[in-house]
Amino acid sequence: MASESTRTEARFPCERRSGSPLASRQRPPVTVPPKSIVTGGYLMAIQAGGVTFSRHNKKVPLPKGGNQTPMASEDLTPWQPSASDPWDMKKVRHLGRRAGFGLRPEEAETLTTVGHKLAIDIFLLVPHHTIPERGTYLLPNGEVVNLSNYGHQVATWLWLMNNSPWQLQEKMAMFWHDHFSIGVGTVRYPELLARHVNWLRRLSLSPFKFLLLAVTIDPGMLYFLDNRISTSLKPNENYAREIQELYSMGVGGGYTETDIQEAARALTGITNILDYQFYNARSHDNGSKTVLGKTLNNGSGVNAIVRDMVGVVDAILAHPSTATYMVTKIWEYFVYENPSQALVDKLAARWRKDNYDIRALMETIFRSKAFYSTAAMRTLVKNPAEYVVGMMRNTYTTNISYIRTANRFLGMGLPLLNYPGPEGMPDGTAWINSQNVFNRINYATQFIQQRDWPRNSPRGPLLSTMNPEREIKRKNLDTATPDAIVDYYLELLTDSSVPKKVRDDLVAYMTKTNTGTRTWSYATQPARELNQKVSNLIHLIQGLPEAHIN
């Protein structure tokens, strides 16, 4: 048969992604000491008693009563509500924060009413929804984004995180983007970044095999890890290494240097020109290869490239380290860190039995008793997207400038669409450092206090229609004193998890000025109280350590 240099358009034989070694996520706990900060003439009570920004080595005390047991944090059986442990607003918001980016107030109330089974079903209903990958696009808020601009792509994704009814799709896409991280610095064409995330979005709950195959032939990944230049004469080992070391089995997961070299040979000939992916049979190594004990001897031609690629992925999935590594990483991202080996083994065995179906794995997690245990609830640190988008959703703001938000967001440490390397970003306490927290608080200041600046102002606005009066009227809050308003927003933004002294300080703030006290007069001067106090109250709460806990 004559040799061929056949260009065949990419067809995904199956579908989907993962990131940095778990070892890199193990960070020592960082404790914020008790203190108060005076900002702009008012008291910002940071905390009383200390808040530990850590999921690591944290012993969570069990509550008195209820149906919690010392082993509830490892129980994968479905959770059921009871009189002592009901399906309440705290559990609803917990699900909304972990399976998405938080809930708008009315969404949380609706999910409380429909019950936990239907609420989880709603999150798991994920369509094959994508966004445009090139050209100029009008966001529904009126902003025009140019998708050849990296910052505008981030703005478009932030809009989706805030407004998509399919919250789990965007949360999973962000998880897989960190796992299969690529960046504009190495991928020559920004449009390929949007395509990369669209594949992650579309396949976010598919079988893991499909995802690995899709990422292998994704043009953005072919650029990022150089597999596009891998040929039989000069195999490139970058992707062959990372698909085993970072994307499936973990560092030291049982592969050898020989496995990497053999996988590199098997993946030769998978290449692209710009956004056009194809298989080049002339560049493929047609010899026999052995990857993780699986021999591949598929001959020559385009079909041989596809069979070799599928063979590499099948060999990876057959290795026991893959399920163990991946369920650990997913569990730590969505539930809590440092799960026991017994829990990991049980979950990994179940995932293998389900043929590595990601939707089945996430359903097991979201329905489990462990997910609603005290070890899981409010024990993670919010990443920048969870903090920024959560603020938007919890306060039900509209008319936000996502382009301006993207510019500020990128200073918080999460390089969406611009990862410097394939290992993703460390999680947990790594998000908490002086610069990142400073940028978060600055964002909250601009988001809440400077909302009335004209749109053409060089400094704003980030939003123009955060309307706390709407919530006060909708909830029919008692406005005779500020107590009910403080309690409502503490519940909305922190699950009322702050110490009593912080709550009392916030109530006291509502009647104080730089020079003393004044009368709370919402009944006669609602505009003054809304503009001067209630909005600033939300700002103060967003600055509390508890507002950074997920």
NUMI-655089 format. One record per residue: residue in one letter; x, y, z of N, C-alpha, C, CB in turn. Coordinates in steps of 0.2 Angstrom, whole numbers, plus 5000, padded with zeros to 4 digits. Atoms other than C-alpha are relative to their C-alpha. Glycine has a CB too. Example, Ala and Ser with C-alpha at 12.3 -4.5 7.8 and 13.67 -1.06 7.14 Angstrom:
2
A500449945000506249785039500450065000499550005006
S499649944999506849955036499650055003500250024993
//
This chain:
550
M500449945000500050005000500450065000499550005006
A499649945001500750174995500050045007499850044994
S500049964994501250285009499650064999500750035002
E500549955000500050425013500150065005499349975000
S500049954995500050595020499350035000500550064998
T500749985000498150605023499850055005499649935001
R500349954995497350755031499349985001500150074998
T500750014998495750695040499850045005500049925002
E500349954995494650815049499949965007499450034998
A500050034993494650775068499349985001500250055006
R500750034997493250655074500249975006499749954994
F499850024993493250625092499749935001499750055005
P500350074999493150435094499750005007500649955000
C500350004994492650475112500150075003500349945005
E499949934997492850625125500450015006499350025002
R499949954994493750745142500650015005499549995004
R499449964997495350825158500250005007499950064999
S499749994993496450855175500750035001500049945004
G499449954999497950965183500649985004499750055002
S499350004997499350985195500049945005500150065004
P499950054995500050845206499750015007500749985001
L500349994994499050815222500550035005499749945002
A499549984996500650835231500150085001500749974999
S499949935000500751015226499550045003500150034992
R500549974997499151055234500050005007499349974998
Q499950004993499751015251500350065003500349935002
R499749944998499951185259499950005008499750064997
P500249994993500151225278499550055001500750025003
P500549964999498751305286500250075002499649985006
V499849934999498751495287499450035004500150044993
T500549974995497851575302500050085000500149975007
V500149935000497251755301499950025007499550034995
P500049984993497551835318499450055001500650035003
P500649964999496051925326500250075000499749995007
K499949925000496052115322499450034997500750014997
S500549965003494952255316500450054995499650035005
I499749955005495352375301499550055000500249964994
V500449955001494752545300500150024993500150065005
T500049985007494352585282499550054998499949934995
G500449955002493652745275499550035006499549974995
G500449974995493052805292499549955004499750064998
Y500450054997492152645297500349945002499349994996
L499750054997492552495307499849944996499849985007
M500150065004492852335297500249945005500349994993
A499850054995492752195310500249934996499449985004
I499850055004493852065302499849935003500850004999
Q500250064996493551925315500150015007500449944997
A499950014993493451875333500249935001499450035004
G499850074998494451725338500449964995499349965001
G499650035005495351685322499649954995500549965003
V500350055006494851595305500649974997499550044995
T499550045003495951465298499849994993500249945004
F500150015007496051475279500349934998500350064996
S499650075002496451285277499549955000500549995005
R500450065000495651125273500549945002499749984993
H499550054998497251035278500049985007500750024997
N499950024993497350935294499550035004500750015002
K500549964996495751015300499549955003499650054995
K500550044997494750915313499450045001500349985007
V500749964999492950975312499649975005499649994993
P500450034994492050955328499349984998499950055006
L500650025002490450855326499450045005499949935001
P500549974996488850945332499649965005499550034995
K500350044996487850895346499349984997499950035007
G500750025003486250795341500149994992499550055001
G500050015007485750775323500249934998500550054996
N499950065003486150625312500849994998499649974995
Q499350015001488050655311500349955004500450075000
T499650054996489250515316500750014998499849934998
P499349995002491150515316500249974993500449965005
M499950035007491050415299499650034995499949935000
A500549975005489750525291500450034994499650055003
S499649975005491150615282500349954995500650045003
E499850055005491550455273499549964997500649965003
D500650045002489850385270499750024993499450015005
L500249995007489450375251499249984999500449964995
T500750025001487650315254499650074999499749965006
P500349945001486350445249499750035006499449984995
W500249964994485950575261499250015000500350075001
Q500849994999484050595267499950055005499749935001
P500149954995483350735276499649975006499550064997
S500350034994482650705294499850065004500449955004
A500249944996481850815307500650035004499549975006
S499449974996483550835316500550034995500349955004
D499549985005484550865299499650014994500549944999
P500449995005483350945287500350034994499450055002
W499849965006483551005269499950075001499749974993
D500249934999483751185273500550044996500250015008
M499649955004484551345266500749995000499850075003
K499350015000486251305272500249944996500349985007
K499850065004486351135263499850024993499649945002
V500149985007485551215247500650054998499350045000
R499549965002486851355247500749965000500150065005
H499450045001488251225250500049974994500049955006
L500050035006487651135235500150054994499349964999
G499949955005487551295225500750024999499550055001
R499349985000489351345230500449954997500250025007
R499550055002490151175226499849984993499949945005
A500250035007489151125210499950064996499349965001
G500049945004489151305204500450065003499350024999
F499649944997489651485209499550045005500250044994
G500549974995488251515222499450014997500350075002
L500749995002486451545221499750075001499549955003
R500449944999485351695218499549995006499750034994
P500450014995484251725233499349964999499850065004
E500650045002482651665224500149934998499650044995
E499850075002483551515217500149965006500650004995
A499950044994484051455234499349985003500450045005
E500750014997482251475240499649954996499650065001
T500450055005481551375225500349935001500150024993
L499750074999482851235228499849975006500750004998
T500250024993482451225246499349975000500050065005
T500750025001480551205241500049934996499650054997
V500050065004480851075228500349935003500350014993
G499750064997481850955239500749984997499649944999
H499350015002483650885238500049964994500349975006
K499950045006483350755225499950044993499449945000
L500249975006482550865212500650064999499350035000
A499549955001483851005216500649974997500250035007
I499350035003485350885212499849984993500249945004
D500150025007484450825196500150074996499349985000
I499949935004484351015191500750014998499650055003
F499249995001486251035193500349954995500350005007
L499750055004486550875184499850004993499949935003
L500349995006485550925169500550054996499350035000
V499549955003486950995158500049984993500849985003
P500050005008486751025139500750004997499550054997
H499449995004488051025126500050074998500149954994
H500049935001488151215127500750034999499650045006
T499449975002489551315119499950074999500449964994
I500049935001490051495116500350014993500350045005
P499649995006490651575100500850005001499850074997
E499250014999492551545097500350054996500249934997
R499649955004492951685085499550064998500349974993
G500449955002492351855079499850055006499349984997
T500249954995491451995088499349985003499950074997
Y500650034997490051955100499750055005500249935004
L500349964996488752055109499749965006499450044996
L500250034994488552005127499350035002500450015006
P500649974998486752025134500050065004499649945003
N500049944996487252165145500250064996500549995006
G499849955004487752265130500750014998499750075003
E499350005002489652245130500149964994500449985006
V499850035006490452205114500749975001500150054994
V499450034999491852075115500349974994499949945005
N499650025006493152035102500449935002500550054997
L499750074998493551845104500749984998499549954998
S499350015001495251865097500450035005500250034993
N499749974994495651965113499949955006499750075001
Y500050054995496151855127499650035006500749995003
G500449974994495451975141499250004998500250075001
H500750015001493751975132499849935000499950034993
Q500250074999493751785132499849995007500549954997
V500150004992493951795151499350035002500650035004
A500649964998492551925152499449964998500050074996
T500650045003491351815141499949945005500249974993
W500150054995491751665153499750025006500649965000
L500249984994491451765168499250025000500350065002
W500749995001489751815161499649945000499950044993
L500350075000489351635158499949975007500349954995
M500050034993489851585176499450035004500750025003
N500549974997488651715182499349994998500150085000
N500750005003487151695171499849944997500050054994
S500250075003487151515164499649975005500649964999
P500450044996485751415171500349935002499349994997
W499750064999486851265170500750015003500149964993
Q499449984996488051305184500549955000499750025007
L499550055000488851135185500450004994499649935002
Q499650005006489351145167500650055000499650024994
E499549955000490351305170500549985006499850075001
K499650024994491051235187500549944997499649985006
M499650065002491651075179500550024994499549944997
A499649985005492351165164500650045003499650054995
M499549974996493351275176500549955003499850055005
F499650064997493951115185500549974995499649955004
W499650045005494451025169500550054997499649984995
H499549965003495351185162500650015005499650075000
D499450014995496451185178500449944999499850025007
H499750075001496751005175500449994994499449945001
F499750005006497051015157500250074998499649974994
S499949935001497851185158500450024994500350035006
I499749975005498351285143500050075000499749984993
G499949934999498851465140500150044994500550025005
V499949965006498851605128500750024998499650075001
G499349995001500651625130500449954996500450015007
T499750055004501051465121499549984994500149945004
V500550025005499451435111500050074995499349985002
R499949945004499751555096499450044999500349984993
Y500649965002497951595092499550005005499749964993
P500549994994496751655106499449964998499950075001
E500750045001495251575097500149935002499950014992
L500050074998495951405101499949995007500749974998
L500250004993495751445119499349995001500350065004
A500850015000493851465117499849934998499750054996
R500150075003493851305107500149955006500349984994
H499850044995494751215121499549995006500750025003
V500550004995493551265134499449984998500050075003
N500750035003492051225123500049935001499950034993
W500050085000492651045122500049985008500749984997
L500150024993492851045141499350015003500550045004
R500749984998491151125143499549944998499850074998
R500450045003490351005131500149935003500150004993
L499950074998491150845138500150005008500649974996
S499850004993491250895156499749945005499750075003
L500350054997490150755162500049934996499350025003
S500050065004490550625149500549955003500350024993
P499550054998491550465151500750035000500049934996
F499349985000493350505156500449994994500449985006
K499750025006493950415141499950054994499849934998
F500249965005493050525129500450075001499350025000
L499649944998493850675138500750004998499950025007
L499350005001495650615137500150004992500249935003
L499950005007495450575118499950074997499549954997
A500149935002494650745115500650055001499450035003
V499549964998496050835124500649984996500250005007
T499450025003497350735115500050034993500049924999
I500049975006496850805098499750074999499549954995
D500249935000496350975103500550044998499850025008
P499549965003497251105093500450045005499750044995
G499749964995497551215108500549965004499550025005
M499650044996498351065118500649984995499749945002
L499550025005499351015102500550055000499749994993
Y499549955000500151185102500350005007499750074999
F499849994994500351195121500649955002499450005005
L499550054998501351035124500349974993499649945003
D499650015006502051025106499949934997500750005002
N500150075004501250855100499950014993499549975003
R500149985007500950945084500649994996499750074999
I499350015003502850925080500349945001500450065002
S499850074998502950745086500049964994499749975006
T500050045006503550635072500449935002500450034994
S499650074999504250455070500850015001499849954995
L499349985000505950535067500250035007500250044994
K499949964994505850645083499450005004500350074998
P500650004996504450595095500150055005499949935003
N500049954995504050735107499749975006499750074998
E500350044994503750665125499650055004500649985004
N500349954996502950825132499349975002499950074997
Y500650024999501150765130499949935003499550014994
A499950074998501550585132500149995008500549964996
R499850004993502250625149499450025004500650045002
E500549974996500850735155499349975000499950074998
I500650045000499450625150500049955005499849974993
Q500050044995500050505162500250035007500649954999
E499749984994500950605175499550055003500650044999
L500549954997499650755177499349994999500250064997
Y500750015003498050705167499749945002500050014993
S500350064998497750535174500249965006500049954994
M499850054995498850435185500450035006500549954997
G499749974995499750565195500849995000499749985007
V499250005000501650595199500149935004500350065004
G499950064997502350425203499549955000500250015007
G500650045000500750335198500149934997499550034996
G499850075002501650175191500250004993499449965001
Y499750005006502250235174500750005000499750054996
T499349995000504050225169500250054994500349934999
E499749965006505150325157499949964993500750025001
T500150045006504950185145499350014997500249935001
D500749995002503050205145499950074997499649995007
I500049945003503250385142500350004992500450065004
Q499750005006504350355127499649964995500749975000
E500450045004503250215120499350044998499849945003
A500649965001501750325122500150064995499750035006
A499849955005502650465113500049984993500650045002
R500050035007502950355098499349984998500449935000
A500750025002501050295098499650074998499749975006
L500449935001500450485098500450044994500050045006
T499849965006501550535083499550014994500749974998
G500549995006500650605068499450035001499949934997
I500649964998499250695078500350075000499849985007
T499749935001499550875072499450044998500550004995
N500549955002498651025066500450064996499750035006
I499949945003498751185056499550055002500150004992
L500449954997498051335065499449965004499650044995
D500550044996496351265071499749944996499450055001
Y500250065004496251125058500549945003500150014993
Q499750064997496750955067500049954995499749985007
F500050065005497250805056500549955002500150034993
Y499650054999498150645056500549994994499749935002
N499550015005499750635046500449945000500650065001
A499850075000500150455042500750004999499649964995
R499350005002501850495035500550025007500250054995
S499649984994502450565053499949955005499850075002
H500150054994501750415063500549945000499349974999
D499650054999502850285070499649934999500350005007
N500450055001502150125063500249935003500049984992
G499750064996503150005074499649985006500750015002
S500350024995502549905088500250045007500249925002
K499849964994502449995105499749965006499750075000
T500350034994502049935123500050065005500549945003
V500249944995501250065135499749975006499650054996
L500350024994500950015153499849924999499450045002
G500150075001501049835148499549984994499749975006
K500450025006499849845133500450014994499450055000
T499750005006500549805116499650034995500349934998
L500449975006500049915101500449984994499950085001
N499750025006500349845084499550014995500349935000
N500649985004499149935073500250014992499650055002
G499849995006500149945057500150084998499549974995
S499949935003500150105046499350034998500550004994
G500549965002498950235040499650045005499549954997
V500349964996497750355047499649965006499550054997
N500450044995496650225056500549975005499749944997
A499550034995498250155064500250065005500749984997
I499949954995498550325072499450015005500150074997
V500550004996496850325079500049945005499350014996
R500050064995496950145086500650015005500149944995
D499549994995498650185094499850055005500650034996
M500249954995497950345102499549975005499750064997
V500550034995496450245109500349955004499449974996
G499650054996497650105114500350035006500449964996
V499649974994498650225125499550025005500450074997
V500549984995497050295133499749945004499550044997
D500250064997496450125136500549975005499849944995
A499550034996498050065144500050055007500750004997
I500049954994497950225156499449985004500050074997
L500750014996496150185161500149935003499450004995
A499950064997496650005164500450005006500249954995
H499650004994497950055177499750025006500650054998
P500349984994497350065195500150075002500149955005
S499949944998498150225198499650064998500850024999
T500449955004497050325186499450015004499849984993
A500649984996495450305196500150035007499649935001
T499949984993496250325213500250084999500649965002
Y499849935001497150485207499450054998500650014995
M500549955003495650565198499550015005499749974994
V500549994995494350535212500350045006499749935002
T499749964994495550605225500050074998500749985001
K500049935002495750765215499350034999500450004993
I500649975001493950785211499750005007499549954996
W500350004993493450745229500350065004500249945004
E499749944996494650875236499850074997500850004999
Y500249945003494051005224499250015002500050004992
F500749994999492150975227499849995007499649964995
V500350024993492050905245500550025005499949925000
Y499549984996493550915256500749974999499849995008
E499350035002495450885256500149945005500550055001
N499850054997496350735262499549945002500450025007
P500450064998495050595261500449945002499549994994
S499650064998495550435269500149954994499649965005
Q499950055005496250295258499449954999500649965001
A500650045000494750185262499450034996499749985007
L500549975004493550315255500250014993499950075003
V499749995007494650345239499949934997500750025000
D500050075003494750155236499349984998500349955005
K500750025001492850135238499750044994499650015006
L500349955006492450285226500349984994500150075002
A499750025006493750225214499749944997500850005001
A500350065002493050055213499350014997500049955006
R500649985003491350125210500050034993499650045005
W499949975007491950235196500249964995500550065001
R499850055005492850095187499449964998500549955003
K500650045002491249995188499550044996499649985006
D500449965004490350145180500350024994499850065004
N499749995006491550145166500350074999499649994994
Y499749944999492350305172499550064997500750014995
D500549955002490750405169500050065005499349974999
I499949954996491050575176499350025003500350064997
R500749984997489150615178499849955006499550004994
A500150054995488950455188500450025006500149934998
L499649984995490350505199499850065004500850014998
M500249934997489750685202499349995004499950054995
E500750014997487950615206500249965007499649964995
T499850034994488750495219500250055005500549954999
I499749954995489650635227499550055003500650044997
F500549954998488250765227499449975004499750044994
R500650034997486950645234500349965007499749944996
S499750044994488150565248499950045006500749994998
K500049974994488050595266500650045002499949945006
A499449974999489850635266500050084997500649974996
F500149935003489450795255499750055004499749994993
Y500349954995488350865268500249995007499249984999
S499850014993489350815283500450075002500549945000
T499749944997490150945294500850004998500050005008
A499350005003491850895287500050034993500349934999
A500049985007491350955270499750084999499549964995
M500349935001490251115273500450055003499349995004
R499649944998491151275273500749985003499750045005
T499450024998492851195274500550014994500149935002
L499549995006493651245257500150085000499749984993
V499849935001494451415252499750014993500750015001
K500349985006493551505238500650024995499550065000
N499549975005494651525222499750074998500149954994
P500349935002494451695214499450004996500650034995
A500750005004493051645202499549995005500049944995
E500550014996492051575216499950065005500249945005
Y500149944996492351735226499650064996500750035003
V500349955004491951855212499349994997500550024994
V500750025003490551765203499549995006500149944996
G500450014994489851715220499750075003500349965006
M500249944998489751895225499450034995500550055001
M500449985005488851935209499349975001500249994993
R500650045000487551795211499650015007500249934999
N500349994993487251815230499650075001500549995005
T500349945000486851995228499650024994500650065001
Y500549995006485851975212500150074996499349995002
T499949945004486752115203500049994992500750035002
T500050015007486552155185500350064997499250014997
N499749955003487252275172500750015002499650075001
I499350004998489052225177500450014993500149935003
S499649995005490452275166500549945000500450065000
Y499650064999491252105163500750014997499749944996
I499349985003492752175153500450035006500050054994
R499649974994493252285168500149955005499650065003
T499950064995492952135180500549964998499349965000
A499550055003494052025169500750035002500049984993
N499449974999495452155171500249995007500050074998
R499850004993495352155190500049935002499450045004
F500050074998494951965191500749974999499549974996
L499450035002496651925183500550025005500250024993
G499549994995497552005197499949965007500050075002
M500250034994496851885210500349935000499349995001
G499750065000497951735205499849944996500149985007
L500250065004496951625194500050024993499249995002
P499949985007497551635176499649974995500849994998
L500450035005496051585166500250014993499350025001
L499849995008496551545148500750024999499550044997
N499349985001498351585152500449975005500050085001
Y499550044996499151445162500750004998499749935001
P499350005002501051455162500249934999500450045005
G499750075001501251265163499449955000500549995005
P500650055000500251105162499849975007500349944996
E500250034993500151075181499550035003500650005004
G500549964997498751195184500250045006499549955003
M499949964994498651295200499949975006499650075000
P500150034993498851245218499450035003500650025005
D500649984998497251255227500050025008499449954999
G500049994993496651295245500350065003500349945003
T499649954996497751405256500450044995500349985006
A499649965005498751455240499750064998500249954995
W500449945002497351575236500150065005499349984999
I500049944995497651675252500750025001499749975007
N499449974999499151785251499850085000500649994995
S500249934999499251975255499850034993500650045002
Q500149975007499252025236499349984998500549994995
N500750025003497751915231499450025004500049925000
V500549984996496751955246499850084999500149995008
F500149935001497052145244499750014993500750034999
N500449995006496452125226499349985000500449974994
R500750024999494952035231499650065004499949945004
I500449954996494452175244500050064995500450025006
N500149945005494852315231499449994995500750014996
Y500650015005493652225219499450015003500149934997
A500649994996492352215232499850075001500049965007
T500149925000492552405235499750034994500750035002
Q500249975006492352445217499349974998500549994995
F500650035002490952325214499450025004500149925002
I500649984996489852385229500050075001500149965006
Q500049934999490352565233500050044995500650015005
Q499949955006490752635216499649984995500750004998
R500550035005489252565207499750064996499549965003
D500349955003488652735202500450044996499650055005
W499649975004490152795193499849994992500749985000
P500250005007489752835174500449944997500150064997
R499750055004490152695162500650024997499549974995
N499449985003491452795153500550035005499850064995
S499549984995492352835169500649954999499850005007
P499550045001494152765168500149955006500750045000
R499950044994493952685186499349965001500150045006
G500650044999492152605184499550014995499750035007
P500250034995490852555185500149924999499350015003
L500050075001490952365189499349985000500449975006
L500750025000489052365192499650075001499849955005
S500449944999487652495192499349985003499950034993
T500750024997486152395199500049955005499549984994
M500050044994486552305215499550045004500649995004
N500649964997484852355224499949965006499450004995
P500250044994484852295242499350025002500550025006
E500749984998483152385244499549954997499850074997
R500450055002482452255233499949945004500349974993
E500050064995482952115245499650025006500749985001
I500349984994482352215260499349994999500350075002
K500750005001480652235253499749934998499850044994
R500250075002480552055245500049965006500549974995
K500050054994480951975262499750035006500849995002
N500449964994479952105272500450005006499349965001
L499650004994481352135284499850065004500850014998
D500249954995481052235300500650054999500049975007
T499649945001481852405296500050045006499950034994
A500049964994481552475313500650015003499549985006
T499350004998483252435318500449964995500149965007
P499650035005484752375308500149925001500750034999
D499850074998484852205316499749954995499649985007
A500250055004483752105304500350014993499250014998
I499650005006484652175289500749975000500150084998
V499350034999486352135296499949925000500350025007
D500050075000485751955300499849974994499449985005
Y500250025007484951935283500749994996499550044997
Y499550005004486551975274500649965002500350074999
L499550054997487651875286499849934998500150015007
E500350075002486551725282500149994992499349995002
L500050005007486551765263500849994998499750064997
L499349995002488451795262500549955003500350075000
T499550044996489251685275499749945004500350045006
D500450054997487851565281500050015008500349934999
S500049984993487951665298500549965004499349985003
S499550034997489551585302500550045004500449964995
V499549964996490451735310499950005007499950074997
P500149994993490751755328499550055002500750015004
K500549954997489451845339500350075000499749985006
K499749935000490651995341500050034994500749995003
V500049975006490852025323499350024998500349954995
R500749985001488952025321499850065004499549945002
D500249944996488752145335500450064998500249995007
D499649945002490152255328499750034993500749984998
L500349975006489252265311499350035002499849944996
V500649974998487552305320500250075002499749965005
A499749944997488552445329500250054994500549995005
Y499849965005489252505313499550044996500449964995
M500649985004487552535305499850075004499449955000
T500249934997487252685318500650045002499649985006
K499449964998489052755319500250044994500549955002
T499649965005489952895309500750015003499650074999
N499349994998491752955310500050045006500350044994
T500049964994491253075324499649985006499850074998
G500450024995490052975334499549954998499750055004
T500650045002488352895333499550044997499749965006
R500649965003486752945324499449955000500150024993
T500650045000484952885323499949964994499450045002
W500250045006484552735312499350024998500049925001
S500649975002483152815301499849974993500150075000
Y500250025007482752695287499350014998500049925000
A500749995001480852725289499950074996499650005006
T500049935002481152915285500550024994500050055005
Q499549985005482752915275500349944997500550045003
P499750075002482952745266500550014995499449964996
A499449995005484052815252500650015004499850064995
R499449984996485252885265500349935003499950055005
E499850064997485352715274500249954995499449975004
L499850055005485452615258500750024997499550004994
N499449985004486852715250500650015005499950074997
Q499449994995487852755266500149945004499850065004
K499950064995487552595277499949934997499650025005
V500250075002486752445269500549984994499350004997
S499550025006487852445253500749995004500150054995
N499350014997489452465264500049945005500150075004
L500150064996488752335276500249934996499349995003
I499850055004488852215261500849994998499650004993
H499349995001490552275257500449975006500250074999
L499750024994491152245275500049925001499750035006
I500150075000490452065275500449974995499349984999
Q499650035005491352025259500750015002499950044993
G499350004998492952075267500249965006500250075002
L499950054994492751955282500349944997499349985003
P499750065001493751795282499549954998500449975005
E500550055001492151695282499750014993499450015005
A500350005007491651765265500549974995500050084998
H499650035005493151685257500049925001500850025002
I500150074998492651515264499449974996499949985007
N500550025004491651405252499749945003500349974993
//
